[in-house]
Amino acid sequence: MKHVLVVGSLNMDLVVDVDRLPQTGETILGSRYWNSLGGKGANQSYAAGRAGAEVCMLGSVGRDSHGALLLKKLQEANVQADMIRFDEERPTATAFVLRETSGANSIIVISGANQGCTPEYLEQHENCFKWADCLLCQLEIPLESVCSAVHKAKSLGKFVILNPAPACTNLPDSLFRLVDVITPNETELFLLTGKTICTLAEIVDSAHSLIAKGVKNVVVTLGARGALLVQKDRTIHIPGYIVNCIDTTGAGDCFNGVLASELSAGVALEQAVHIANAAASLSVTRSGALQSMPSKHEIEQWLRMGVEQKEG
């Protein structure tokens, strides 16, 4: 079994169901709300663990019930969570999720204890970086910590996946040169490059601008349209699945966690993207973020039965 290190965020989500997202200045009525465990780091750790990888997570939670619940849930997916730090001053991060009946969502994150995932804290756990085959990072923790984690991993010869979410416009060029696979969605790709991305050809052109900065592989997630693998000398479109979409919250995290699991196990990149795409399509047929992540058995079953469900 191969090893995945996830450095990232842990949140408690407050999810509100609405018929549609409000316009600026508009008040609308929601139908219900509930708490859901999440955070991109926690979601991706959980997804990778459920998909069969051995996972260690580094991050920070508050000394509160939300933090305790997150650690307990991660351990249920065989994620090593004992090195996650407790912040004595800040509460566990909170995400406010507005979820449309169509499954689309809009999210606001209050960082809280995620700010405690510092370069100094990461330096204390160099053994986790040595243990890992693959590092997976996102951008819900301080950017300096992401850069520190990536530099540490590459100095040790590790494979690095960067999920540039939430969208960020100020990533240093030096970071791109250290990334083996970057996984933006269409919005994130636009913010990273500033280029128009209405068509697949324009998405490919934008992806090549990241390759020009030193990224080795760009995997653009396209929602219902699947994913696009862009490399220097080839482009492959992995089509989406026709599904009954209930909730897209966490779908990107599912994709990234499963991608890391497959790549750490030595699966070729194109096949790993194919498997991650299938897992993400399965996750949107379920409600919630972390709890929507499928098991390895469920992903394999979905792949066997999903041939006739693919679009185009």
N, C-alpha and C positions, 0 to 999 in steps of 0.2 A: 504493500500500500504506500502511495506517495503522500508527501506532506505539503499542506497549504497554510501559509501564514497570512491572516487578514489583519491589516491595521486600519482601524476606522471607527465609526460612530455607533453608539447604542442609544436608542430613543424609545420613549413611550409615545405612541400615536393616539391622538384623539380624532376619531373618524366621524364625519357628519355626512349623512346621505341627503342629497338635494336632487331635484329634478334637472336643474342646470346650474352652472356656475354663475354667480352674480356679476353684473356689470359694475363699473366704478360708481360708487355712491348709492348703489341699490341695496335694499334689504329684501331678503327672500326667506321663506320658511323651509326648514329642514324637516325630514320625516323621522329621523332617529339618530342617535350617536352612541359610540362605545369606545372603550380603550382597547388598543391593540399594540402588542410588542413589535418594535421595529428598529429603524436606523439602518442606513445602507450597509455599514460594517456588520452589524448583527445579522441582518437579512442574508448577506452574502456568505457569512460564516455558516449559518444554518443551512443554506442551500447547498454549499459545498459538502458539509457533513452528511446531509441527507442523501447526496448523490454518491457517497461512498468514499470521499477523501478523509484522511486524518487531518484535522484542522486545529490550529492554535489561533486565538484571537488576542490582540492587544488593543486596548481602548480604555475609556474611563466612564464610570457611572457615579451618581450621587450616593451618599450613605442614606438611602431611602428604600421604600418598598418596591418602587419601580426598578431600581438597579438590581435588587435581590431577585426579582422575578425574571429579569433578562438573563442573569447568569444561570439561574436554574433551567430556563428554557434552552439555552445554548448547550448545556451539559446533556440534555435529553437527546441532542443530535450528535453526541460524542465530540463536541467542541471543547478543547482545553480552554477553560475560562478562568482558571485560578490566578493568572497573572494580570487580569484586568484590574486596574487600580480603582480605589474608592476615593472620590473627591470629598473632602470634609467641609468644603465651603459652598459648592455649587450643586444644585439638584440635577438628577438625571435629565438629559435633554428631552424636549417635548416637540413633537411634530403635529401640526393641525392640518388634517386632510379633509378637503371637500371632495366628495365622490358623487359624480353624476350617475343617474340611472343607466346611462349608456356604458358605464365602466370607466370613463375618463375621470381624471382627478387633477386637483391643484393642491400644492403642499407648501406650508410655511414651517420652518424649523427654528426653534429656540435652542441655541447650542448648549447652554448649561455646562455640565461636566465634560462634554466632549472637548472643551477647551483645555482640559487637563491632560489630554493625550499629547504631551510635549516631546521635543527631541531628547530632552534629558531623561524622561521616563523610558523612551524607546531604547536609549543607549544602555540602560540598566538591564535590558533583556536581549542582549546580543546573541545569547544562546538560542533564542527562538529563530533568529535569522539564520544561524548556522544549521539549525534543524530542518528548515524548510527547503523544499524544492522550488516553490513558486510563491511570490509575494503578490497579493491583491490589495490595492488601495483605492479609495474614493476621495472626495473633497469635502466631507462634512466635518473634518477635523482641521486644525490649523495647517495652512499651506506649508509652513516651514517644517512641520512634522511629516507631511507627505514627502517632501523633498528629502528629508533626513532618512526616512524609511527606504526610499528608492535608492539613494546613494549607498546606504549600508548594504542592501540586498545585492546590488550590482558589484560592489567591491568584493563580495563573497561568491560571485559567479552565479547568482540566482536568476531565474526567469521572472520578469516583472510584467504584471497586468495593471494598467491604470484605467479606472472607470472615471472619466472627468465629470462627475456629477456630485453636487449640483453644478450647473454650468458656470464656468469661470473664464474670464477674459485675460487674466494676468499670469498665466502659467509661464515660468521662465523657459527660454529656449533650451537651456542646459538640461532641463528635466526630460524633454522629448527624446533627446539622444540616448537616454538610459532606459527607455520603455520598449519592451518587446511587442506588446499588444496594447493598443488604446481602443476603448470601446464607447465612443460617444453615440448618443441618439442624434436625430436630425437637428434639434434645437441646439444641442451642445456643440455639434460640428459647426454650425453657423457661427456661434459665439467664439469658438476657437479660431476660426479662419476668416470670418467676416464676409464669406462668399455666399452668393445666392445658391440655394440647394433645392429648387423646385422639382427638378427631374433627376433620374438616376445618373445621367451623364454629369450633371452639375455636382451631385454628391461624390462621384468618383473624382472629379477635378478637385474638389475641396479636400478629399482624403489625401490626394497626392501632395497637396501643400503641407500636410503633416509629415508625410514620408520625406519630403524635402528638408524638413527640420530635424530628421534623424530617427523618427519612429519607424520600426521595422515592419509592423503590420497594423492596419486600421480595420476594425470591425465596426461598421455602423449599424446599429439596431434600428429597424424601420417599422416597429409595431406590427400591425397585421400583414405588412408586406414582407416580413421576415428579417433578413440581415444581409449585409453586403460586406464581403471580405475583399479588401483592397491591398494589394502588394505592389511593389515597384514594377513588376513585369506581368501581372495578371489581376483580373477582377472576377469574383465569383458571387453570383446572387443566390442565396439560399432562400427559397420562397417561404411565405408564411402559411399558417394553417387556418382553415375556416372553422371557427369555434363559436360556442355560445359564451360571449365575453360577459363576465359578471363584475370583475374588478381588476383594473390594470395595476393597482398599487403593488409594488414589489416585483413586477415582471422583469424589469431591467436588472434588479438585484439577483433574481433567480437565474437569469441568463449568465451574469458574470460569475456567480458562485459555481454553477455547473461547468462553465467554460474553464475555470481554474482547476476544478476537480479533474476534468478530462485531460487537460494539458499536463497537469502534474503526474498523471498516470501514463504519460507517453503517447497519448492519442494525437494523431496529426491534426494540425490547426483546422483544416477544412472540415474534417469529420467532427472535431470538437465543437465548432460553430454550429454544425447541423444538429448535434445532440442538445446543445444549449438552447437553440432556437425552439426545438420541440418541447423542452422542459418549460420554457417561458410561456409557450402557447397553452400548455396544460395548467400553469399557475393562474392564468387569467380566468379560468373556468371556476375558480374558487374565490371566496371572500377573504379579505385581509392581506397582510403583507407576509410576515414571517411564517404564519400558519398555512400559507398557500403553497409553500415549497414542496415539491414532490420528492418521493423517495427514489432511489436507484431502480428498484423494481417497477415503480409506476412509470418512470421515464422509459424504461425498456419496453414496457407493455404499450405505451403510447406510440413509440416509434414503430412497433410492429403493426398497429392498427391504423396509423396515421397517414399511410400512403395515399389513400383516396380523399383525404381531407385537405391536401395541400392546394394552395392557390396557384394558378398559372403554371 
